[in-house]
Amino acid sequence: MNHETQPRLLDVTETTHRTSLRKTKLYELINAGELRPIKLGRKTVFSEQEVNQWIEKQIANRAGA
């Protein structure tokens, strides 16, 4: 697997920036099963691909779409 095809992981700060959500709402989405974190020791990260899919789903589900 070359570097360009490797999955990219986003930390909580980058995920909140990407989604425009606060940490509290991010953790609500985790508890609701909408976003699935990856634990690396004490660090919580997210799959960039899954975050992008979640964003696309929000766009597709908006009113009038």
C-alpha positions as CSV (number, residue, x, y, z in Angstrom):
1,M,0.0,0.0,0.0
2,N,1.6,3.3,-1.0
3,H,1.4,6.5,1.1
4,E,-1.4,8.0,-1.0
5,T,-3.8,5.1,-0.5
6,Q,-3.2,4.7,3.2
7,P,-6.2,5.6,5.3
8,R,-5.8,9.0,7.0
9,L,-6.7,9.5,10.6
10,L,-8.1,12.7,12.0
11,D,-7.7,13.8,15.7
12,V,-10.7,15.3,17.6
13,T,-9.6,18.9,16.8
14,E,-9.4,18.3,13.1
15,T,-12.7,16.3,13.1
16,T,-14.4,19.2,14.9
17,H,-13.0,21.6,12.3
18,R,-14.1,19.4,9.4
19,T,-17.6,19.0,10.7
20,S,-18.0,22.4,12.2
21,L,-19.2,20.7,15.4
22,R,-18.1,21.3,19.0
23,K,-16.5,18.5,21.0
24,T,-19.7,18.0,23.0
25,K,-21.8,17.4,19.9
26,L,-19.1,15.2,18.4
27,Y,-19.2,12.9,21.5
28,E,-23.0,12.9,21.3
29,L,-22.7,11.6,17.7
30,I,-20.3,8.9,19.0
31,N,-22.7,7.8,21.7
32,A,-25.5,7.7,19.1
33,G,-23.3,5.5,16.8
34,E,-23.2,8.0,14.0
35,L,-19.4,8.4,14.2
36,R,-17.1,5.7,15.2
37,P,-13.8,6.7,16.9
38,I,-10.6,4.7,16.9
39,K,-8.7,4.6,20.2
40,L,-4.9,4.7,19.9
41,G,-3.9,4.3,23.5
42,R,-5.4,7.5,25.2
43,K,-5.8,9.3,21.8
44,T,-9.1,9.3,20.0
45,V,-9.0,9.6,16.2
46,F,-11.4,9.1,13.3
47,S,-11.1,7.7,9.8
48,E,-11.0,10.6,7.4
49,Q,-13.0,8.5,4.9
50,E,-15.8,7.9,7.5
51,V,-15.9,11.6,8.5
52,N,-16.2,12.6,4.8
53,Q,-19.0,10.0,4.4
54,W,-20.8,11.4,7.4
55,I,-20.5,15.0,6.0
56,E,-21.8,13.8,2.6
57,K,-24.8,12.1,4.3
58,Q,-25.6,15.3,6.1
59,I,-25.6,17.2,2.8
60,A,-27.8,14.5,1.1
61,N,-30.3,14.5,4.0
62,R,-30.7,18.3,4.3
63,A,-34.1,19.7,3.6
64,G,-34.8,20.2,-0.1
65,A,-32.0,17.9,-1.3
